[in-house]
């Protein structure tokens, strides 16, 4: 069974969908059906817009904070990978340097 490709929506589309929910007098389900999106997706967009406006639950991350967190996690992962590579290179380099020193010192 083939999986459907996950659709992505622009920030502008999401913003307009949220505005439509708030101003049209239609239910979330009706607006979602009209736009061809899932009810749950539209509800997530509505909830996130509340957080972005400062009306969300305490500790909820705004869209900008979420983007920054994702960027920092990616950077952290890259730095950990680089550190592991350097550790392995140092172990290999140290082993060669000691062996060369031992041979030249006549040990």
KOLDRENMAR-94200 format. One record per residue: residue number from 0; x, y, z of N, C-alpha, C in turn. Coordinates in Angstrom, 2 decimals, padded with zeros to 5 digits. Each point is the difference from the previous one (the first is absolute). Layout:
REM KOLDRENMAR-94200
<pt pos="NUM" n_east="X" n_north="Y" n_up="Z" ca_east="X" ca_north="Y" ca_up="Z" c_east="X" c_north="Y" c_up="Z"/>
...
This chain:
REM KOLDRENMAR-94200
<pt pos="0" n_east="000.85" n_north="-001.18" n_up="000.00" ca_east="-000.85" ca_north="001.18" ca_up="000.00" c_east="000.89" c_north="001.24" c_up="000.00"/>
<pt pos="1" n_east="-000.26" n_north="000.90" n_up="-000.91" ca_east="000.79" ca_north="001.22" ca_up="-000.09" c_east="-000.50" c_north="001.03" c_up="001.00"/>
<pt pos="2" n_east="000.97" n_north="000.70" n_up="000.58" ca_east="-000.36" ca_north="001.09" ca_up="000.91" c_east="-000.16" c_north="001.28" c_up="-000.80"/>
<pt pos="3" n_east="-000.94" n_north="000.82" n_up="000.43" ca_east="-000.17" ca_north="001.29" ca_up="-000.64" c_east="001.18" c_north="000.89" c_up="000.37"/>
<pt pos="4" n_east="000.40" n_north="000.82" n_up="-000.93" ca_east="001.06" ca_north="000.96" ca_up="000.29" c_east="-000.56" c_north="001.05" c_up="000.96"/>
<pt pos="5" n_east="000.79" n_north="000.35" n_up="000.98" ca_east="-000.45" ca_north="000.98" ca_up="000.98" c_east="-000.03" c_north="001.38" c_up="-000.63"/>
<pt pos="6" n_east="-001.15" n_north="000.65" n_up="000.11" ca_east="-000.14" ca_north="001.32" ca_up="-000.58" c_east="000.55" c_north="001.04" c_up="000.97"/>
<pt pos="7" n_east="000.54" n_north="001.06" n_up="-000.56" ca_east="000.47" ca_north="001.11" ca_up="000.82" c_east="-000.76" c_north="001.25" c_up="-000.43"/>
<pt pos="8" n_east="-000.18" n_north="000.89" n_up="000.95" ca_east="-000.73" ca_north="001.23" ca_up="-000.27" c_east="000.86" c_north="001.18" c_up="000.40"/>
<pt pos="9" n_east="-000.11" n_north="001.07" n_up="-000.74" ca_east="000.79" ca_north="001.20" ca_up="000.29" c_east="-000.54" c_north="000.67" c_up="001.27"/>
<pt pos="10" n_east="000.85" n_north="000.81" n_up="000.60" ca_east="-000.43" ca_north="000.74" ca_up="001.19" c_east="-001.16" c_north="000.93" c_up="-000.34"/>
<pt pos="11" n_east="000.03" n_north="000.57" n_up="-001.20" ca_east="-001.08" ca_north="000.89" ca_up="-000.43" c_east="-001.33" c_north="-000.76" c_up="-000.08"/>
<pt pos="12" n_east="000.03" n_north="-001.22" n_up="-000.55" ca_east="-001.21" ca_north="-000.81" ca_up="-000.10" c_east="-000.55" c_north="-000.29" c_up="001.39"/>
<pt pos="13" n_east="000.88" n_north="-000.38" n_up="000.91" ca_east="-000.43" ca_north="-000.32" ca_up="001.36" c_east="-000.60" c_north="001.22" c_up="000.68"/>
<pt pos="14" n_east="000.62" n_north="001.15" n_up="-000.18" ca_east="-000.50" ca_north="001.24" ca_up="000.61" c_east="-001.38" c_north="000.34" c_up="-000.53"/>
<pt pos="15" n_east="-000.17" n_north="-000.13" n_up="-001.31" ca_east="-001.31" ca_north="000.30" ca_up="-000.59" c_east="-001.07" c_north="-001.00" c_up="000.43"/>
<pt pos="16" n_east="000.39" n_north="-001.26" n_up="000.15" ca_east="-000.94" ca_north="-001.03" ca_up="000.46" c_east="-000.47" c_north="000.31" c_up="001.42"/>
<pt pos="17" n_east="000.94" n_north="000.41" n_up="000.85" ca_east="-000.35" ca_north="000.35" ca_up="001.38" c_east="-000.93" c_north="001.21" c_up="000.01"/>
<pt pos="18" n_east="000.31" n_north="001.00" n_up="-000.80" ca_east="-000.86" ca_north="001.20" ca_up="-000.08" c_east="-001.40" c_north="-000.38" c_up="-000.47"/>
<pt pos="19" n_east="-000.07" n_north="-000.90" n_up="-000.98" ca_east="-001.29" ca_north="-000.44" ca_up="-000.51" c_east="-000.82" c_north="-000.69" c_up="001.08"/>
<pt pos="20" n_east="000.65" n_north="-000.82" n_up="000.82" ca_east="-000.68" ca_north="-000.67" ca_up="001.10" c_east="-000.60" c_north="001.01" c_up="000.98"/>
<pt pos="21" n_east="000.77" n_north="001.04" n_up="000.25" ca_east="-000.41" ca_north="000.97" ca_up="001.01" c_east="-001.06" c_north="000.98" c_up="-000.50"/>
<pt pos="22" n_east="000.00" n_north="000.27" n_up="-001.30" ca_east="-000.89" ca_north="001.04" ca_up="-000.50" c_east="-001.21" c_north="-000.50" c_up="-000.78"/>
<pt pos="23" n_east="000.04" n_north="-001.24" n_up="-000.46" ca_east="-001.06" ca_north="-000.47" ca_up="-000.88" c_east="-001.26" c_north="-000.44" c_up="000.72"/>
<pt pos="24" n_east="000.11" n_north="-000.32" n_up="001.28" ca_east="-001.16" ca_north="-000.51" ca_up="000.72" c_east="-000.23" c_north="-001.48" c_up="-000.25"/>
<pt pos="25" n_east="000.86" n_north="-000.61" n_up="-000.80" ca_east="-000.11" ca_north="-001.43" ca_up="-000.27" c_east="000.78" c_north="-000.78" c_up="001.06"/>
<pt pos="26" n_east="-000.34" n_north="-001.26" n_up="000.13" ca_east="000.73" ca_north="-000.85" ca_up="000.93" c_east="001.36" c_north="-000.34" c_up="-000.59"/>
<pt pos="27" n_east="000.89" n_north="-000.48" n_up="000.86" ca_east="001.33" ca_north="-000.40" ca_up="-000.44" c_east="-000.12" c_north="-001.11" c_up="-001.04"/>
<pt pos="28" n_east="-000.91" n_north="-000.93" n_up="000.22" ca_east="-000.19" ca_north="-001.11" ca_up="-000.93" c_east="-000.44" c_north="000.49" c_up="-001.37"/>
<pt pos="29" n_east="-000.91" n_north="000.98" n_up="-000.03" ca_east="-000.47" ca_north="000.54" ca_up="-001.27" c_east="001.12" c_north="000.71" c_up="-000.76"/>
<pt pos="30" n_east="000.76" n_north="000.81" n_up="000.72" ca_east="001.10" ca_north="000.73" ca_up="-000.64" c_east="001.04" c_north="-000.99" c_up="-000.51"/>
<pt pos="31" n_east="000.31" n_north="-001.01" n_up="000.81" ca_east="000.98" ca_north="-001.01" ca_up="-000.41" c_east="-000.46" c_north="-000.72" c_up="-001.26"/>
<pt pos="32" n_east="-001.27" n_north="-000.35" n_up="-000.05" ca_east="-000.54" ca_north="-000.68" ca_up="-001.18" c_east="000.07" c_north="000.91" c_up="-001.22"/>
<pt pos="33" n_east="-000.37" n_north="001.27" n_up="000.17" ca_east="000.04" ca_north="000.97" ca_up="-001.10" c_east="001.43" c_north="000.16" c_up="-000.56"/>
<pt pos="34" n_east="000.97" n_north="-000.03" n_up="000.90" ca_east="001.39" ca_north="000.22" ca_up="-000.42" c_east="000.70" c_north="-001.30" c_up="-000.40"/>
<pt pos="35" n_east="-000.62" n_north="-001.12" n_up="000.31" ca_east="000.60" ca_north="-001.28" ca_up="-000.35" c_east="001.15" c_north="-000.40" c_up="000.91"/>
<pt pos="36" n_east="-000.10" n_north="000.40" n_up="001.27" ca_east="001.01" ca_north="-000.37" ca_up="000.99" c_east="-000.66" c_north="-000.83" c_up="001.10"/>
<pt pos="37" n_east="000.82" n_north="-000.67" n_up="000.79" ca_east="-000.52" ca_north="-000.80" ca_up="001.10" c_east="-000.46" c_north="000.90" c_up="001.15"/>
<pt pos="38" n_east="-001.06" n_north="-000.42" n_up="000.66" ca_east="-000.49" ca_north="000.75" ca_up="001.17" c_east="001.10" c_north="000.16" c_up="001.03"/>
<pt pos="39" n_east="000.71" n_north="-001.09" n_up="000.26" ca_east="001.03" ca_north="000.03" ca_up="001.05" c_east="001.11" c_north="000.98" c_up="-000.36"/>
<pt pos="40" n_east="000.36" n_north="000.06" n_up="-001.26" ca_east="001.03" ca_north="000.94" ca_up="-000.43" c_east="-000.42" c_north="001.44" c_up="000.21"/>
<pt pos="41" n_east="-001.23" n_north="000.30" n_up="-000.37" ca_east="-000.52" ca_north="001.35" ca_up="000.17" c_east="-000.08" c_north="000.36" c_up="001.48"/>
<pt pos="42" n_east="-000.39" n_north="-000.95" n_up="000.83" ca_east="-000.05" ca_north="000.26" ca_up="001.45" c_east="001.39" c_north="000.29" c_up="000.57"/>
<pt pos="43" n_east="001.00" n_north="-000.71" n_up="-000.49" ca_east="001.39" ca_north="000.26" ca_up="000.43" c_east="000.40" c_north="001.42" c_up="-000.39"/>
<pt pos="44" n_east="-000.34" n_north="000.41" n_up="-001.22" ca_east="000.34" ca_north="001.35" ca_up="-000.45" c_east="-000.69" c_north="001.05" c_up="000.87"/>
<pt pos="45" n_east="-001.27" n_north="-000.24" n_up="000.35" ca_east="-000.72" ca_north="000.93" ca_up="000.87" c_east="000.66" c_north="000.09" c_up="001.37"/>
<pt pos="46" n_east="000.35" n_north="-001.13" n_up="000.55" ca_east="000.64" ca_north="-000.04" ca_up="001.32" c_east="001.35" c_north="000.72" c_up="-000.04"/>
<pt pos="47" n_east="000.78" n_north="-000.24" n_up="-001.05" ca_east="001.31" ca_north="000.63" ca_up="-000.11" c_east="-000.13" c_north="001.51" c_up="-000.18"/>
<pt pos="48" n_east="-001.04" n_north="000.44" n_up="-000.70" ca_east="-000.19" ca_north="001.45" ca_up="-000.18" c_east="-000.31" c_north="000.67" c_up="001.34"/>
<pt pos="49" n_east="-000.70" n_north="-000.71" n_up="000.88" ca_east="-000.28" ca_north="000.52" ca_up="001.34" c_east="001.31" c_north="000.13" c_up="000.79"/>
<pt pos="50" n_east="000.85" n_north="-001.01" n_up="-000.10" ca_east="001.29" ca_north="000.04" ca_up="000.69" c_east="000.84" c_north="001.15" c_up="-000.53"/>
<pt pos="51" n_east="000.04" n_north="000.16" n_up="-001.32" ca_east="000.79" ca_north="001.07" ca_up="-000.62" c_east="-000.51" c_north="001.38" c_up="000.41"/>
<pt pos="52" n_east="-001.29" n_north="000.09" n_up="000.28" ca_east="-000.60" ca_north="001.27" ca_up="000.41" c_east="000.17" c_north="000.25" c_up="001.50"/>
<pt pos="53" n_east="000.61" n_north="-000.95" n_up="000.71" ca_east="000.24" ca_north="000.16" ca_up="001.43" c_east="-001.17" c_north="-000.43" c_up="000.86"/>
<pt pos="54" n_east="-000.95" n_north="-000.72" n_up="-000.59" ca_east="-001.17" ca_north="-000.44" ca_up="000.75" c_east="-000.01" c_north="-001.50" c_up="000.24"/>
<pt pos="55" n_east="001.13" n_north="-000.65" n_up="-000.19" ca_east="000.08" ca_north="-001.45" ca_up="000.16" c_east="000.32" c_north="-000.38" c_up="001.43"/>
<pt pos="56" n_east="000.08" n_north="-001.30" n_up="000.25" ca_east="000.33" ca_north="-000.48" ca_up="001.34" c_east="001.43" c_north="000.37" c_up="000.38"/>
<pt pos="57" n_east="000.25" n_north="000.09" n_up="001.28" ca_east="001.34" ca_north="000.34" ca_up="000.48" c_east="000.99" c_north="-001.05" c_up="-000.48"/>
<pt pos="58" n_east="001.14" n_north="000.47" n_up="-000.49" ca_east="001.05" ca_north="-000.91" ca_up="-000.44" c_east="-000.12" c_north="-000.46" c_up="-001.44"/>
<pt pos="59" n_east="-001.07" n_north="000.36" n_up="-000.68" ca_east="-000.17" ca_north="-000.40" ca_up="-001.40" c_east="000.96" c_north="000.82" c_up="-000.86"/>
<pt pos="60" n_east="000.59" n_north="-000.65" n_up="-000.99" ca_east="000.97" ca_north="000.67" ca_up="-000.87" c_east="-000.68" c_north="000.66" c_up="-001.18"/>
<pt pos="61" n_east="000.44" n_north="001.22" n_up="-000.30" ca_east="-000.52" ca_north="000.69" ca_up="-001.17" c_east="000.64" c_north="-000.64" c_up="-001.24"/>
<pt pos="62" n_east="-000.51" n_north="000.37" n_up="-001.16" ca_east="000.53" ca_north="-000.52" ca_up="-001.25" c_east="001.47" c_north="000.36" c_up="-000.16"/>
<pt pos="63" n_east="000.36" n_north="001.22" n_up="000.36" ca_east="001.40" ca_north="000.44" ca_up="-000.10" c_east="000.88" c_north="-000.81" c_up="000.96"/>
<pt pos="64" n_east="-000.50" n_north="-000.24" n_up="001.19" ca_east="000.77" ca_north="-000.78" ca_up="000.97" c_east="000.16" c_north="-001.45" c_up="-000.46"/>
<pt pos="65" n_east="-001.04" n_north="-000.54" n_up="-000.60" ca_east="000.09" ca_north="-001.37" ca_up="-000.53" c_east="001.05" c_north="-000.09" c_up="-001.10"/>
<pt pos="66" n_east="000.02" n_north="001.00" n_up="-000.88" ca_east="000.98" ca_north="000.01" ca_up="-001.09" c_east="001.42" c_north="000.12" c_up="000.56"/>
<pt pos="67" n_east="000.18" n_north="000.86" n_up="000.99" ca_east="001.31" ca_north="000.16" ca_up="000.61" c_east="000.44" c_north="-001.29" c_up="000.70"/>
<pt pos="68" n_east="-000.92" n_north="-000.64" n_up="000.70" ca_east="000.31" ca_north="-001.25" ca_up="000.68" c_east="000.41" c_north="-001.08" c_up="-001.00"/>
<pt pos="69" n_east="-000.71" n_north="-000.10" n_up="-001.10" ca_east="000.34" ca_north="-000.99" ca_up="-001.03" c_east="001.39" c_north="000.29" c_up="-000.57"/>
<pt pos="70" n_east="000.31" n_north="001.28" n_up="-000.24" ca_east="001.30" ca_north="000.38" ca_up="-000.54" c_east="001.10" c_north="-000.32" c_up="001.01"/>
<pt pos="71" n_east="-000.23" n_north="000.29" n_up="001.27" ca_east="001.00" ca_north="-000.28" ca_up="001.03" c_east="000.22" c_north="-001.51" c_up="000.19"/>
<pt pos="72" n_east="-001.07" n_north="-000.78" n_up="-000.08" ca_east="000.15" ca_north="-001.45" ca_up="000.11" c_east="000.81" c_north="-000.55" c_up="-001.16"/>
<pt pos="73" n_east="-000.24" n_north="000.52" n_up="-001.19" ca_east="000.76" ca_north="-000.44" ca_up="-001.17" c_east="001.47" c_north="000.36" c_up="000.16"/>
<pt pos="74" n_east="000.26" n_north="001.23" n_up="000.43" ca_east="001.38" ca_north="000.45" ca_up="000.21" c_east="000.68" c_north="-000.85" c_up="001.07"/>
<pt pos="75" n_east="-000.71" n_north="-000.32" n_up="001.07" ca_east="000.54" ca_north="-000.83" ca_up="001.07" c_east="000.36" c_north="-001.39" c_up="-000.52"/>
<pt pos="76" n_east="-000.86" n_north="-000.57" n_up="-000.83" ca_east="000.26" ca_north="-001.32" ca_up="-000.56" c_east="001.26" c_north="000.02" c_up="-000.87"/>
<pt pos="77" n_east="000.13" n_north="001.04" n_up="-000.82" ca_east="001.18" ca_north="000.13" ca_up="-000.87" c_east="001.27" c_north="000.14" c_up="000.84"/>
<pt pos="78" n_east="-000.06" n_north="000.82" n_up="001.04" ca_east="001.16" ca_north="000.19" ca_up="000.86" c_east="000.40" c_north="-001.30" c_up="000.71"/>
<pt pos="79" n_east="-000.98" n_north="-000.78" n_up="000.43" ca_east="000.31" ca_north="-001.29" ca_up="000.63" c_east="000.66" c_north="-000.94" c_up="-000.99"/>
<pt pos="80" n_east="-000.50" n_north="-000.02" n_up="-001.23" ca_east="000.60" ca_north="-000.85" ca_up="-001.04" c_east="001.44" c_north="000.44" c_up="-000.28"/>
<pt pos="81" n_east="000.22" n_north="001.31" n_up="-000.08" ca_east="001.35" ca_north="000.51" ca_up="-000.25" c_east="000.94" c_north="-000.35" c_up="001.15"/>
<pt pos="82" n_east="-000.50" n_north="000.10" n_up="001.22" ca_east="000.81" ca_north="-000.34" ca_up="001.17" c_east="000.40" c_north="-001.47" c_up="-000.02"/>
<pt pos="83" n_east="-000.94" n_north="-000.88" n_up="-000.38" ca_east="000.31" ca_north="-001.42" ca_up="-000.08" c_east="001.06" c_north="-000.28" c_up="-001.06"/>
<pt pos="84" n_east="-000.09" n_north="000.68" n_up="-001.12" ca_east="000.98" ca_north="-000.16" ca_up="-001.07" c_east="001.38" c_north="000.44" c_up="000.49"/>
<pt pos="85" n_east="000.05" n_north="001.13" n_up="000.70" ca_east="001.27" ca_north="000.50" ca_up="000.52" c_east="000.58" c_north="-000.94" c_up="001.06"/>
<pt pos="86" n_east="-000.87" n_north="-000.58" n_up="000.84" ca_east="000.47" ca_north="-000.96" ca_up="001.00" c_east="000.65" c_north="-001.20" c_up="-000.67"/>
<pt pos="87" n_east="-000.66" n_north="-000.52" n_up="-001.02" ca_east="000.54" ca_north="-001.16" ca_up="-000.72" c_east="001.30" c_north="000.35" c_up="-000.70"/>
<pt pos="88" n_east="000.08" n_north="001.18" n_up="-000.56" ca_east="001.23" ca_north="000.43" ca_up="-000.67" c_east="001.12" c_north="000.16" c_up="001.01"/>
<pt pos="89" n_east="-000.30" n_north="000.53" n_up="001.18" ca_east="001.02" ca_north="000.20" ca_up="001.03" c_east="000.52" c_north="-001.33" c_up="000.50"/>
<pt pos="90" n_east="-000.87" n_north="-000.98" n_up="000.18" ca_east="000.43" ca_north="-001.33" ca_up="000.45" c_east="000.91" c_north="-000.62" c_up="-001.04"/>
<pt pos="91" n_east="-000.37" n_north="000.07" n_up="-001.27" ca_east="000.83" ca_north="-000.55" ca_up="-001.07" c_east="001.31" c_north="000.74" c_up="-000.11"/>
<pt pos="92" n_east="-000.04" n_north="001.30" n_up="000.11" ca_east="001.20" ca_north="000.82" ca_up="-000.11" c_east="000.93" c_north="-000.24" c_up="001.18"/>
<pt pos="93" n_east="-000.54" n_north="-000.10" n_up="001.18" ca_east="000.80" ca_north="-000.25" ca_up="001.20" c_east="000.68" c_north="-001.34" c_up="-000.10"/>
<pt pos="94" n_east="-000.70" n_north="-001.00" n_up="-000.46" ca_east="000.57" ca_north="-001.33" ca_up="-000.15" c_east="001.17" c_north="000.00" c_up="-000.97"/>
<pt pos="95" n_east="-000.13" n_north="000.71" n_up="-001.12" ca_east="001.07" ca_north="000.06" ca_up="-000.99" c_east="001.19" c_north="000.80" c_up="000.53"/>
<pt pos="96" n_east="-000.29" n_north="001.07" n_up="000.69" ca_east="001.07" ca_north="000.85" ca_up="000.50" c_east="000.83" c_north="-000.76" c_up="001.04"/>
<pt pos="97" n_east="-000.66" n_north="-000.72" n_up="000.90" ca_east="000.73" ca_north="-000.77" ca_up="001.00" c_east="000.83" c_north="-001.08" c_up="-000.63"/>
<pt pos="98" n_east="-000.53" n_north="-000.68" n_up="-001.01" ca_east="000.74" ca_north="-001.06" ca_up="-000.66" c_east="001.21" c_north="000.56" c_up="-000.72"/>
<pt pos="99" n_east="-000.13" n_north="001.13" n_up="-000.67" ca_east="001.11" ca_north="000.63" ca_up="-000.70" c_east="001.06" c_north="000.47" c_up="001.00"/>
<pt pos="100" n_east="-000.41" n_north="000.51" n_up="001.11" ca_east="000.94" ca_north="000.48" ca_up="001.01" c_east="000.78" c_north="-001.16" c_up="000.58"/>
<pt pos="101" n_east="-000.70" n_north="-001.10" n_up="000.25" ca_east="000.66" ca_north="-001.17" ca_up="000.57" c_east="001.06" c_north="-000.53" c_up="-000.94"/>
<pt pos="102" n_east="-000.29" n_north="-000.04" n_up="-001.30" ca_east="000.96" ca_north="-000.53" ca_up="-000.99" c_east="001.20" c_north="000.94" c_up="-000.11"/>
<pt pos="103" n_east="-000.24" n_north="001.31" n_up="-000.06" ca_east="001.12" ca_north="000.93" ca_up="-000.16" c_east="000.82" c_north="000.12" c_up="001.27"/>
<pt pos="104" n_east="-000.58" n_north="-000.29" n_up="001.17" ca_east="000.73" ca_north="000.09" ca_up="001.25" c_east="000.83" c_north="-001.25" c_up="000.26"/>
<pt pos="105" n_east="-000.19" n_north="-001.00" n_up="-000.84" ca_east="000.76" ca_north="-001.22" ca_up="000.16" c_east="-000.55" c_north="-000.93" c_up="001.06"/>
<pt pos="106" n_east="-001.24" n_north="000.15" n_up="000.35" ca_east="-000.61" ca_north="-000.84" ca_up="001.03" c_east="-000.44" c_north="-001.32" c_up="-000.56"/>
